C-alpha cells in the first residue's frame, strides 16, 4: 500500500480533497459502507482513499474468483475469499472472518451495482450486526470534490432509524457519473423491519 502522503497527493492531483473524521478513532474491526459507486473508475480513488487514511481496508468476493493468476492480483489489492458453506449464508460467512481476525476492515459498495438505484442493499448492515462491529461510512462526493470517512457509527438495533440516518448521510451525493447517483425517498424504509430486528433475512 502506498504512503498516506503519496495517496493524498494523488487525490489532490485529481482535484479531490480528503477528510477523515475517524482519524485517531478507527476501530480495529469495522464495515466500511461506500457510495455512491457509479463507475469502475471509482476503484483507484478507493485505493488512494484507504492509503490516505493509513488503513488497510479490504473487500470480499466468492472464493472461485481467487483461482490462478487473477487470484494473486485480487489478494494483492486486499481481496479476501469467502467460502460459502451450505449451512451458512453470506452474512454469516463474512461475520466469521471478523471473528477469526484481530483486525479487519471491510469495504462494501452499498448499491451493489454501478447503475442508478433507489435503495441500498442491506447486506452491509446485517454483516455489521452479525459481527458486532461499527460502520465507518466512505462518501465519494465528486460534486463537492471530497472523499471522506465518517466517525464510527454503531447500529442502534432500530433498523428503520439506522437506515434513515444512513440514507440521509448519502442523499444527493454526486458520484463520478452524476446520473447514477443516489437520491433518497423515505418510502423505501417501509420495506425494512420495524424496531429492533436482531435477526432476519438480509437482502443482498
Steps between C-alpha positions, in 0.01 A plus 500: 500500500634845411584756767228737632692800363522355150134401506388848607714648225331274244157609623598868479644439153155372399323799655377328818530600864528235769335511843524229764258563788613168651863610522638363827170319569499220245380177659705189437197336341231674298287487188566788258181562296601701194307712253399611261659238275419615148789374284804271498708816504421525874751222565827700498336767715417229750860378508626855551240572768584198714871577468441867587322385816783261581250215526513161331138472389421175321218355292349154475406291199404139440792259525476387137628842387831441679621218279807530278684824413187711546475379857850626578403844370178497705692419818767763432226764479349394832250239389387232743344177370172391659409133502123471519410180679160341455405561862593869504396803297726777374445719807602223738799408283635855511421538872713190556797680342455786748494250787818331383708816464636751747468778244277513193353794311259410221387727214157433351338700216147554630327520162636162389516634143635797306155582364261749660297349786224630728606296804812342645551130545496417868774236523759742639269582792424139589870410482579777750217381726602134476868577561428754776714771340442867414480658156721775360331658198708591195346780293630550145364848436623611159251787497679668790832342403558323829541145621430462868475235768245548778544443871412143607124435501368227727168343392231579755285196424219718365539398137283771343654776711849380417427489128334839507827636641707312239279606210507864606878490535535398134195681361579707192874430507615522138710214369757508224212422260239748633203333331559181700503677836260415781201711609317405818128426512394427863232264369769230459514468880163327493668194350722461806418333834362727772665541837782277616541217252782296651489258212326465171543415138759748370431613144809527281 
